[in-house]
Amino acid sequence: MWKHPRAAWKERRIEDMDGWRYGPERLRRDMGAAIFARVAGPDGHAVAGRIHDTPGPRWFAPDRPIRVVHADASMFVGGLSALLLQTLHPLAMAAVDAHSEYRHNPWGRLQRTSTFLATTTYGTAADAQRAVDRVRGVHARVHGTAPDGRRYDATDPHLLEWVHLAEVRCFLAAYRRYGGEPLTRDQQDGYVADAARVARALGIPEPPLDHAELERRFASYRGELAATPAAREAARYLVLNPPLPLAARPAYLALSLAALDLLPWWARTALGLPLPMPFRASAPVAGHLLVRGIRWVTRPPEPLPSGRPSDEAPDT
């Protein structure tokens, strides 16, 4: 069909402007979708819809600090840091080494963990309790003997508390350094108290209720911690040999540097992953760039404009 040159020019102009203007937006959405699929799994959208849209009372009100921290992109850094720190308890590591499938299905383990965090943080009280009950059912089957001859049991409140302390400490530390909005001291204490609600449901009788107590309780475990061969193997797998394509390795290197930088120096040394000064100095910069990038690609999509370019076509 013949078109007037002015109309044909305007159509080409619109296509060119659309490609230039919305290409980055499409790229952002594609990258965000890829990250979401890794973290949430193939049915992540359906799960997220059920968590957020099901009516009913919640464990945490919309203004609670736990909702702010767990929604932030800094959780990527805090999550890896927590995994590394948790390996340093020999009994907890023995349980993971013998019963976890982190080597064979690391993404499945990540997706189950992220779903648990999302359900207990944002889901209905009934769904949160069911999620806790499932985890406690798994823990009931995890027991055995560590390489040093000691018995371990995943229902042991002392071991559960170590896992809880490492998570809460790392999540909060990552948010304090990389989070979108600063937390007041009261909000930081509130986050620890919110996390205690989940901890008690999991079988920890008296979890810490504020930041100062969190640090005191964390320090009390220091004499029990040691890097076993299994811990060093797990740490090297998580930091140096992740199951990722080459294109994703630079971003993961930034994540690893930021996660290691959050650990106490003695934890990095024990795991055989010290940060020499050049890397130590660059870790916060890498962490900020990574978290801001994740925050950008995972934000809600922008609506397409209803208007079109108004540039005048040349006279014909």
Secondary structure, DSSP 8 states (H G I E B T S, - for coil): ----HHHHHHHHHHHHHHHHHHHHHHHHHHHHHHHHHHHH-TTHHHHHHHHHHS-S-BSS-TT-HHHHHHTSTTHHHHHHHHHHHHTTSHHHHHHHHHH--TTT-HHHHHHHHHHHHHHHHHSBHHHHHHHHHHHHHHHTT-EEE-TTS-EEETT-HHHHHHHHHHHHHHHHHHHHHH-SS---HHHHHHHHHHHHHHHHHHT-SS---SHHHHHHHHHHTGGG----HHHHHHHHHHHH--S--GGGHHHHHHHHHHHHHHS-HHHHHHTT----HHHHHHHHHHHHHHHHHHHHHTS------S----------
